[in-house]
Amino acid sequence: MTTRLSARRNPSVIRGSSLLEALIALFERYWEIGAPLRVTPEGRIGETGLTADFASLTPEHQHLLSLTVAGITDESIAGQLGVSKRTVQRRIQGMMNLAGVATRMQLGRQAARRKWI
């Protein structure tokens, strides 16, 4: 018995389910970490969000990122930069948010992937 799906005209109702919620969460996560494509006036694809985001990092943030990826403690970084430990943690969290990651290990991986380091 063969059925043709294209011949059916029955409306479908999508109800909430754990599978639907998981698919929505997956889509939202990929949308959040996706890199926008920038098109130049000539119609070519320019710098992507992966490298363009780096421009929003100040030189201090770039230095902080390199120290963090090197495994230096927050206390040592704070001493080197002349700021509080809490400021270091807040700036690292900001970079983690920019990269769309939850851990410092992931930040290091994303920083390398995005050519931030």
N, C-alpha and C positions, 0 to 999 in steps of 0.2 A: 504494500500500500504506500503510495507516494502522495505527499501533500505539498502543495505550493504555498510557501509562506507569503509570497507577494500577492496571492489571490485573497488572503484574509483581510478583512476590513474591520475587524473587531477592535474596539478601543481597549487599551490596557490601563490598569490602575496600578500605580507603584505605591506600595505601602512601606512604611518604615520597617527596617529590620536591621539586625546587627551587620549583615553583609553590606547593605546599602550604606550604613553609617561608616563602615570600614572603607568602602570605595570613595565616599565623600571625603573622609579624612586623608586618604591617600592622594586624591586629586588636589586638595587644599595644600598639602605639604609640598607636592611637586610644583604647584603654582607659586608658592611662597619662595622656594629656592631656585626657581627657574631664572635664567638669564635673558633679559630682554635683548632683542637684536636691534641695533641702531643702523638705519639706512642713511648713507651719505647722499648729498644732493645729486650725485652722479648715478644713484640707484644701486650702489654697492653696499654690501654689509660692512659696517664699520666696527668699531670697538664694541665688544659685547659687555654685558653687565658684569661678567666675571672679572674683567680687568678694569672696567670703568669704575666699579665700586672702590677700587684702591685709591682713586683720586680724592675720595671723600675722607681718607685717613690723613691726619696731620703727620708731619715728620715725627712728632712725639709718639703718636700712636704706632707708626711704623717701627720706631725704635723699641717701644714696649712689646710689640708683636715679636720682634726678633729675640728679645730677652725671654719672653714667655716660651717660645718654641725651643729655645736653648735649654729650658728646664730650670731657669733661675727662680728662686722662691719670690713670693710676693713681697716679703720683707726686704730682701736684697734689691729688688727692682725699685721699691719705694725709696730706699736709701740712695740708689744711683740717680733716680730722677728728681729727688728732692720733694716728693709728694707723700701723702699718707698711704698706708697699706690699703685702706678702703677706696681711695681714688684709683689705685692700681686695679683693684678687683672690679670696680665699676667700669673702668675703661676696657678691661678685658671682656667683661660681659657685653659691653656695647659692640665690640668686634665680633663676639660670638653671635650676637643677634644679627649683625650685618651679614655674616657668613651663613646664617641659618643653621647653626649647630648647637648642641647641648653640652659638649664637653671640650676641654682644652685640647685633648688628643684630636678630636674632630676639627677643631680650629686650626691646628697645625697642618692637618691633611688638606683642609680647604684652602688655607693660605698658600700652600705649595701648588695646589691645583689652579688657583686663581692667579698665580704668579705674583703674590703679594710679598713673597720672600724668595 
